[in-house]
Structures are given as structure tokens and as C-alpha cells.
Amino acid sequence: MAGNEPAGLYALQTTLRRIRIVNISDSAAQERLQALVGELRTAVQDRFEQLELLPFRRS
């Protein structure tokens, strides 16, 4: 991220798509994962906008 922030943001975006399909048998852990993914998604989207990169693709 420090060397090439846009590339890092796109990598995080790809990772967020993959995390979305992870299922954990412990419902409390699954809820926490979803909350963390939501927070990360918001932070990545905000940074995309700050850097005026291509629009964040919601998926």
C-alpha cells in the first residue's frame, strides 16, 4: 500500500469480494466478520473517492 496505494486499494477490493463468500459455522464470528468487512469496504470506498480513482464497484 505504501509503494502503490491505488494498486493496494484494487487488491483490497478484490479481497473484499472473496471474503463475502466465506461462511463461518459460529454465528457470532460470522456476524463479526461481516461487520469488519463492511467497515473495510467503507474505508476502501472513501479512499477511492479521495484519490479520485475509478468509481468503486459495489458488489
C-alpha positions as CSV (number, residue, x, y, z in Angstrom):
1,M,0.0,0.0,0.0
2,A,2.8,2.4,0.8
3,G,4.5,2.0,-2.5
4,N,1.5,1.9,-4.8
5,E,-1.7,2.8,-3.0
6,P,-4.1,2.5,-6.0
7,A,-2.9,-1.0,-6.7
8,G,-3.3,-1.8,-3.0
9,L,-6.8,-0.5,-3.0
10,Y,-7.8,-2.5,-6.0
11,A,-6.3,-5.6,-4.3
12,L,-8.3,-4.9,-1.2
13,Q,-11.4,-4.6,-3.4
14,T,-10.8,-8.0,-4.9
15,T,-10.2,-9.5,-1.4
16,L,-13.5,-8.0,-0.2
17,R,-15.3,-9.8,-3.0
18,R,-13.8,-13.1,-2.0
19,I,-14.4,-12.6,1.7
20,R,-18.1,-12.1,1.0
21,I,-18.5,-15.7,0.2
22,V,-16.8,-17.0,3.4
23,N,-19.1,-18.8,5.8
24,I,-18.2,-19.5,9.4
25,S,-20.2,-22.0,11.4
26,D,-20.1,-19.8,14.6
27,S,-22.9,-17.3,14.0
28,A,-21.3,-14.7,16.3
29,A,-18.0,-14.9,14.4
30,Q,-19.8,-14.7,11.1
31,E,-21.6,-11.5,12.2
32,R,-18.3,-10.0,13.4
33,L,-16.7,-10.9,10.1
34,Q,-19.5,-9.2,8.2
35,A,-19.2,-6.1,10.4
36,L,-15.4,-5.9,9.8
37,V,-15.9,-6.4,6.0
38,G,-18.4,-3.6,6.0
39,E,-16.0,-1.3,7.8
40,L,-13.2,-2.1,5.4
41,R,-15.4,-1.7,2.4
42,T,-16.5,1.8,3.6
43,A,-12.8,2.8,4.2
44,V,-11.7,1.5,0.8
45,Q,-14.6,3.3,-0.9
46,D,-13.8,6.5,0.9
47,R,-10.1,6.3,-0.1
48,F,-11.0,5.5,-3.8
49,E,-13.1,8.7,-3.8
50,Q,-10.3,10.8,-2.1
51,L,-7.8,9.7,-4.7
52,E,-10.4,10.2,-7.5
53,L,-9.7,6.7,-8.8
54,L,-12.2,4.9,-11.0
55,P,-15.6,4.5,-9.2
56,F,-15.6,1.9,-6.6
57,R,-17.6,-1.1,-8.0
58,R,-20.1,-2.3,-5.4
59,S,-20.5,-6.0,-5.4
